[in-house]
Amino acid sequence: MSEQLLLGIDIGGTKTAVAAVTREGTVVALRSAPSGRGGAEVVEVAVRLAHEVADSVGGIGRISAAGACMPGLVDPTTGFVRHAVNLDVESLELSTALSGALGLRVEVENDVKAAALGAHHLRPRGWGLDPDVTAPGSGTVEAAYAGGNAGTLAYLNLGTGLASAVVRDGVLVRGIDGAAGEIGHLPVGGDVQCTCGQVGCLETIASGSALARLWPPSRGGARDPFAAAAAGDALAAAAVDVLCDGVGLAIQLLVLAAGAEHVVIGGGLTGLGGPFVEGVRADLRRRGRASRMIAALDLESRFELVPASVPVAAIGAALLPGRAPGPFLLTDELAG
């Protein structure tokens, strides 16, 4: 009898990814496509990819459990999603729709929270602080459970906006309406209007939209603000200083307020690579020099990037119905 698999569905703002994972922890199939727009299209794309993944491993009968995640306000009890504005979804009975189409119960969660769960269970030995370590072509991505489910990890998603989630001893910390860990809308100063309606939120200095506002990508035809700053672009230098300061503040907040022992960073801004990492490190060193209390926290050693080739949210979604007991493996063929 063929081994039963877990299915993880990650419905992102731009891309939907579906992974099949063995109980021993190997990602055996992975498919992705641009996300749909509106509830019907969002579900249609997710279901199509789920069937493609299931067919590639022998059929939906090999899937023993499934989970899905997407942006917005997600109620994991009812499977209902609200206000996923980037997907043009005002309300969607996601669990009901996916369960009906796939013929098995699908647990649901917010995408950042699912990614936090995946990161907590993954934390591969090979991640380090270099996002290029596990780029396609560099070998197998091998991820092991770090100390079982003990400890507190925060996942910080740096994309167009800023969002975070906290996992403590293997359990998601939810708070009021799932708001625990959502530090992006904590006002930290400044006069920039945030999309949430407040002024001076952390997201206005530590996000892709903040970087685009401070250093428009069309400026001089350049695309990498760190390279532009190194080449003498004063505006780019000021923008990356603000960005790294904002990310450093986010890490400090998560360690102090959420008790995070590790902060794992994912999202589109991780593509800035080594210069971004070194910029954040420099900011954390500056914070340590200014305060012995902060220095004692050793913030510089407490953050790392998720390699772009690791489908951390899809794996986290697969973990929602249960817990896989072994290391996760992702081959280059799947990552590419």
CORVENVEN-V951900 format. One record per pair of residues at least 12 apart in sequence whose ideal C-beta (glycine too) atoms are under 8 Angstrom apart, sorted by the first residue. I is the first residue (numbers start at 1). J is the second residue. Records with the same first field share a line. If there is no record, write none. Layout:
# CORVENVEN-V951900
I: J / J
This chain:
# CORVENVEN-V951900
2: 58 / 62
3: 22 / 23 / 62
4: 23 / 62 / 63 / 64
5: 20 / 21 / 22 / 23 / 28 / 57 / 62 / 63 / 64
6: 20 / 21 / 22 / 23 / 63 / 64 / 65 / 66 / 67 / 318 / 319 / 321 / 322 / 324
7: 19 / 20 / 21 / 50 / 53 / 54 / 63 / 65 / 66 / 67 / 318
8: 20 / 21 / 66 / 67 / 68 / 114 / 311 / 313 / 314 / 315 / 316 / 317 / 318 / 319 / 320
9: 46 / 49 / 50 / 66 / 67 / 68 / 69 / 98 / 106 / 314 / 317
10: 68 / 69 / 70 / 111 / 114 / 311 / 313 / 314 / 317
11: 35 / 42 / 45 / 46 / 68 / 69 / 70 / 71 / 87 / 111
12: 35 / 70 / 71 / 111 / 313
13: 35 / 71 / 86 / 87 / 159 / 160
14: 34 / 35 / 86
15: 32 / 33 / 34 / 35
16: 32 / 33 / 34 / 35 / 36 / 42 / 45 / 46 / 49
17: 30 / 31 / 32 / 49 / 311 / 313 / 314
18: 30 / 31 / 32 / 46 / 49 / 50 / 52 / 53 / 314
19: 53 / 311 / 314 / 315 / 318
20: 53 / 54 / 56 / 57 / 62 / 63 / 318
21: 315 / 318 / 324 / 328
22: 324
23: 324 / 325 / 326
24: 324 / 325 / 326 / 327
25: 143 / 324 / 325 / 326 / 327 / 328 / 329
26: 328 / 329
27: 311 / 315 / 328 / 329 / 330 / 331 / 334
28: 57 / 334
29: 53 / 56 / 57 / 334
30: 53 / 311 / 314 / 330 / 334 / 335
31: 49 / 52 / 53 / 56
32: 49
33: 45 / 48 / 49
35: 87
36: 87
37: 87 / 88
38: 87 / 88 / 89
39: 89 / 91 / 92 / 97
42: 70 / 84 / 87 / 89 / 92
43: 92 / 94 / 97 / 98 / 101
46: 68 / 98
47: 98 / 101 / 102
50: 66 / 98 / 102
51: 102
60: 102 / 103 / 104
63: 102 / 104
65: 104 / 105 / 107 / 318 / 321 / 322
66: 98 / 102 / 104 / 105 / 106 / 107 / 318 / 321
67: 106 / 107 / 108 / 109 / 114 / 316 / 317 / 318 / 319 / 320 / 321
68: 94 / 95 / 98 / 106 / 107 / 108 / 109 / 317 / 320
69: 108 / 109 / 110 / 111 / 113 / 114 / 115 / 313 / 316 / 317 / 320
70: 84 / 87 / 89 / 94 / 108 / 110 / 111
71: 84 / 86 / 87 / 110 / 111 / 112
72: 84 / 85 / 87 / 89 / 110
73: 110 / 177 / 178
74: 94 / 108 / 109 / 110 / 113 / 178
76: 107 / 108 / 109 / 320
78: 93 / 95
79: 93 / 94 / 95 / 96 / 99 / 106 / 107 / 108
80: 92 / 93 / 94 / 95
81: 93 / 94 / 108
86: 160
94: 106 / 108
95: 107 / 108
105: 321
107: 320 / 321
108: 320
109: 172 / 316 / 317 / 320
110: 165 / 178
111: 313
112: 155 / 157 / 163 / 164 / 165 / 313
113: 165 / 172 / 178 / 316
114: 313 / 316 / 317 / 319 / 320
115: 155 / 157 / 165 / 266 / 306 / 312 / 313 / 316
116: 153 / 154 / 155 / 164 / 165 / 166 / 167 / 172 / 181 / 264 / 316
117: 167 / 172 / 316 / 319 / 320
118: 312 / 313 / 314 / 315 / 316 / 317 / 319
119: 153 / 155 / 167 / 264 / 266 / 306 / 312 / 316
120: 149 / 153 / 155 / 167 / 170
121: 145 / 149 / 170 / 315 / 316 / 319 / 323 / 324 / 328
122: 143 / 310 / 312 / 315 / 328
123: 143 / 144 / 145 / 146 / 153 / 262 / 264 / 304
124: 141 / 142 / 143 / 144 / 310 / 328
125: 142 / 143 / 144
126: 141 / 142
127: 304 / 305 / 306 / 307
128: 304
129: 277 / 281 / 303 / 304 / 305
130: 273 / 274 / 277 / 305
131: 270 / 271 / 273 / 274 / 277 / 305 / 306 / 307 / 308
132: 273 / 274 / 307
133: 307
134: 307 / 309 / 310 / 330 / 335
135: 307 / 308 / 309
136: 309 / 332 / 335 / 336
137: 332 / 336
138: 332
139: 332
140: 329 / 330 / 331 / 332
141: 307 / 309 / 310 / 329 / 330 / 331 / 335
142: 327 / 328 / 329
143: 310 / 327 / 328 / 329 / 330
144: 327
145: 326 / 327
148: 170
149: 169 / 170 / 171 / 323
150: 169 / 170
151: 168 / 169 / 261 / 262
152: 166 / 167 / 168 / 169 / 258 / 259 / 260 / 261 / 262
153: 166 / 167 / 260 / 261 / 262 / 263 / 264
154: 166 / 167 / 181 / 254 / 255 / 258 / 260 / 262 / 263 / 264
155: 167 / 263 / 264 / 265 / 266 / 312
156: 247 / 250 / 251 / 254 / 263 / 264 / 265 / 266 / 267 / 303
157: 265 / 266 / 267
158: 206 / 207 / 208 / 247 / 265 / 266 / 267 / 268 / 269 / 270
159: 207 / 208 / 267 / 268 / 269
160: 207 / 208 / 209 / 268
161: 184 / 195 / 203 / 207 / 208 / 209
162: 183 / 184 / 202 / 203 / 206 / 207 / 250
163: 182 / 184
164: 181 / 182 / 183 / 184 / 250 / 254
165: 180 / 181 / 182
166: 180 / 181 / 254 / 258 / 260
168: 259
170: 323
173: 258
180: 258
181: 254 / 258
183: 202 / 250 / 253 / 254 / 257
184: 201 / 202 / 203 / 206 / 207
185: 198 / 201 / 202 / 203
186: 201 / 202 / 253
187: 199 / 200 / 201 / 202
188: 200 / 201 / 202 / 205 / 249
190: 204 / 205
192: 204 / 205 / 210 / 213
202: 246 / 249 / 250 / 253
205: 242 / 243 / 245 / 246 / 249
206: 243 / 246 / 247 / 249 / 250
207: 246 / 269
208: 267 / 268 / 269
210: 242 / 243 / 246
211: 225 / 239 / 240 / 243 / 269
214: 235 / 238 / 239 / 242 / 243
215: 228 / 233 / 235 / 236 / 238 / 239 / 240
219: 233 / 235 / 236
220: 233
222: 236
224: 272
225: 239 / 240 / 243 / 272
226: 240 / 272 / 275 / 276 / 279
227: 275
230: 275
240: 275 / 276 / 279
241: 279
243: 269 / 276 / 279
244: 276 / 279 / 280 / 282 / 283
245: 283
247: 265 / 280 / 283
248: 280 / 283 / 284 / 286 / 287 / 299
250: 263
251: 263 / 280 / 284 / 299 / 302 / 303
252: 284 / 287 / 294 / 297 / 299
255: 297 / 299 / 302
256: 297
260: 302
261: 302
262: 302 / 303 / 304
263: 302 / 303 / 304
264: 303 / 304 / 305 / 306
265: 303 / 304 / 305 / 306
266: 305 / 306 / 312
270: 305 / 306 / 308
271: 308
277: 305
280: 303
281: 300
284: 299 / 300 / 303
285: 300
287: 299
288: 300
309: 330 / 335 / 336
310: 330 / 335
311: 330
315: 328
